[in-house]
Amino acid sequence: MDSPINKDVKETVDPSEENPVEGTLSKKAQKKIAKKRDRKCKQAMHVITQTEGKKFDEIISETPTRNLIVAHFGNGDQHDQDVLFEIFAEYGEIEHLFLFPAMDYGMLCFKDVESAQKAVEGSTNGSYEGKLGESGTRYIFVWYSQLEYHQLKKFHADTLPSAERSVDIPGIDVIENFVTEEEEKQLLDTIDNQSWSRLANRRVQHYGYEFLYGLNTINKDNKIGELPEWVQPVNERLTTTDEFKNSGTMDQLTINEYYPGGGIPPHVDTHSPFEETIASLSLGSGIVISFKAMDGEEKHLYLPPRSMLLMSGEGRYAWQHKIATRKVDKIDGRMLARTRRLSLTFRRIKFDICKCRYPLLCDSQRGMAFDEEIKTDHNSTAPSNVEKSHVYAVYDKIAPHFSHTRYKPWPKVKEFLDSIPDDSLIADVGCGNGKYLSVNPNLFAVGSDRSINLLEIAQEKNEKAQTFVADCLKLPIRSGIFDAAISIAVIHHLSSSGLRIQAIREMARILKPGGVALIYVWAFEQKGKQFASQDVFVPWHLHDCFEKGEKTKAETKLAKESGEEGEEEEKKKNEKTEDSAVFKAKEETGNYQTSNEPLPITSENLGDGPEAVKNEAKNATVYKRYYHV
C-alpha cells in the first residue's frame, strides 16, 4: 500500500543545513525530516492497529471517503479539538470531530466526500502546520477510513446524547458570558484561596447556610455568615435578570469542584428550603446537564464556561436534572473534553411553606391530596384484625415454604429496576424474601417487611442488602431520600381504601421530588378467572414438612411441585384443587358488607396465631390469606 497522506509540521533545523542561495533545506535536512516523519507515521499506524485490533488495510480506504482517521499525537483534549477543527473547517462542513482523552488519534467526519478530498489535497507538499499543546508543533497524519465513527473501539459517543445550546423547558434559561474571562480568572483564584470541605468525590465550599447533603436541605436556624464580598458583584448582577427582579439578592451559596469523570445523580432540588429560582454559574469548563421529565422525556443542555443557568417554574420543580459521570461531552456533533469545573449555585432561603403548582412532587405538599379521603376512615393508619390474622400471622407462619416458591423475579419488575440510574437508592416496601434486592447490583437497595421470618430469609440471600422490620403503613424512614421504590404484591393485602391510600402515601413521602415508584397488585379482571367479590380469602397449603420445620431434598421438591411457584400458577391450581378454591369473604362471614369491617374468624384455629384448617389428604395445613383484588 502507498504511504499515507501526511500533514506534518515544519521543523526547526540547523542553519548549516539550509541552502544559503536558494533558501531551501539541504538534502541532508530533508532526509532527516523524512526519516523522522516515517518513524512517526509507523508509530501512529502501530497505535491505531493495536487499539482497534485490526490490520491497517482493514481500517483505511484506498478510495476517498468522507471519514478521515486523524493521528495528531496530542492528548485528545479541548485544545487539540479546537486546533484540528480550525485547520480542517475551511475545507467543508464538519459533521463530527471525535477525539478521545489520552488517545493520540481520532476521526474527522465531513458532511460529504468532496470536502474530505479537499482536506487531503489542501496540504502544501503533504504538510500542515498545527500547534497542538504546549510542546509546540507536532505531526498530523490523515487517512481515508473504511470505518464509520461508531465502529472505532475507543468510540462511545454513539451512546452520548448530542446536547443543544438551548432547550424548550419552561423555566430553564442560560445566560452566556455572564461573567468576563478576567472576572472568571479572579473568581477562580479567590475561590482556590478559601478553605475547602471534602466529600467522597469532590470538594465544596458553603456560604450563608451549609447545604446538607443526603438530606438535600439546609438548617434555617444555623446561619454561618453572609455571602463574601468577592462574590457580591455576581450576586447583584443576578437581580438585574427577569427571574430575580423582585426577589432580592441570594443568601446561600454552594461551590462544587468537579474534575473530568465527575457528575451528579438525577434529582430535583428540594422545594421547601429554597425560593423558586436557583442559579448556577459555571467556571473553568463547560458541561452538559441533562433534564428528565416525569414521562421519561430527556433533553440535554450545554452550559459553556462563564454561563449562568437559571432554573424556575416547571424546569425547577418538575424536571430532574443530572450531570453524567464521563470525561467528554457531545455538542453540535463535536466531542468536547471536560476540564476542571467549579459550579457556584446561588439560592435564596424560603421561610414559609412551599405553595408551588406541583403538590405531588413537593415535599411540603406531597400527600395532602389524600387527606380528605383518609379522614373518612378514622382508623385508616392502624391495621385491623383482618391484616393481623389473615396477613401478618399467616406470612410469618408460612415464610420458609413461601420463600421456596418465590425465587424468580417478575420480568416487568426487573425491567423497571434495570431502568433506574446506577448508584440510586431504592426502597423495596414489603420485600418478602428479598428476591428483588439484588436484581440490579448497581443500586443501593433497602428492604422492609412486616414479617421478621421472611426478612431473616431475605438477609441470608442478600448479605449486602439492608433490611429491617417495618409496617408499610408507617415507615420509619426520613422523607424525600429515595430515588425509587417498589411495592410488589403487598397493598392488595390491606382491607380498606384508607389503608391502601396510606401505604401509597408513605411510598410517595419517602421518595425524592421526581422519584419513581412501581406498585403491583392482583387485578379483579383476569383472563380465565373470575372473582365473585373484590374481597377474598386465598388459601395457602403449608405442607407438613414445613409445618414441622423439616426440609429434606425430597420434601423441598414436593413443596415446589405442589406449592405456588407464582401468582398465576397459584390461580391455576385453585381451579383444579377442591381444597384450593378461593374462599369468598361474603360467604365466610354471611353478612360481609364493606372492606372496612374486620372479617370474623369462624373456622377451627389449629395454629398459634393465624386461622388454619387441616387437610389430611394432602398432608398440609391450610391458611387463608386476605386479598382485595
Secondary structure, DSSP 8 states (H G I E B T S, - for coil): -----EE-------GGGB-TTT-SB-HHHHHHHHHHHHHHHHHHHHHHHHHHTS-GGGTB-SS--SEEEEE--S--SHHHHHHHHHHHGGGS-EEEEEE-TT-SEEEEEESSHHHHHHHHHTSBTTB--EE-STT-EE-EEEEEBSS-GGGSTT--GGGS-EEBSS---TTEEEETTSS-HHHHHHHHHHHHTS--EE-SS-EEEEESEEEETTTTEEEEEEE-----GGGHHHHHHHTTSGGGTTT----EEEEEEE-TT--EEEE---TTTB-S-EEEEEESS-EEEEEE-TTS-EEEEEE-TT-EEEE-HHHHHT-EEEE-S-SEEEETTEEEE---EEEEEEE-B--S----S-GGG-TTTTTGGGHHHHHTSTTTTS--HHHIIIIIHHHHHHHHHHHHT--S--HHHHHHHHHS-TT-EEEEET-TT-TTTTSSTTSEEEEEES-HHHHHHHHHH-TTSEEEE-BTTB--S-TT-EEEEEEES-GGG--SHHHHHHHHHHHHHHEEEEEEEEEE---SSBTTB--SSSEEEEEEEEEHHHHTT---HHHHHHHHHHS-SSHHHHHHHHHH-GGGS-EEHHHHHSS---TTS-----S-B-SSSS-EEEEGGGTEEEEEEEEE-
